Amino acid sequence: MKRSKLTALVLSLALVGTMPIAAPAQWIQPLPPEPARVTPPPAPHGVDRYAVGAAAANVLWVPAKVAMCGISAGAGALAFVFSLGALGGWSESAFDEGCVRKWLLTGNDFRPGPPQAYAAYGQ
């Protein structure tokens, strides 16, 4: 009994003795705060035809999204269970695709963006 306590004491002192000196100082010093990320607010748009169209589209989009979420989550869960966890990545991506993405449409989803320049093939 004495020998095991002595061995534990020697090993713990050897571990503490070989630790770098700077490590305890790093434990004490707080990390510097991260700078706050400021995102500009979106340009205000009144109620326009895009917002009205988005509200009308949500009447069909939200129930379809609920059905898609239920089906993909159920299929992912069944695949995970029947494969004994081997298809975990696929199950996660099926759930992500059906349930995590955007649920409500806004006018900005329908509002046209700036024109894009297209590069020629192979450039």
Secondary structure as UniProt FT lines:
FT   HELIX           2..17
FT   HELIX           22..28
FT   HELIX           49..82
FT   TURN            83..87
FT   HELIX           88..95
FT   HELIX           96..100
FT   HELIX           107..110
FT   TURN            121..122
//
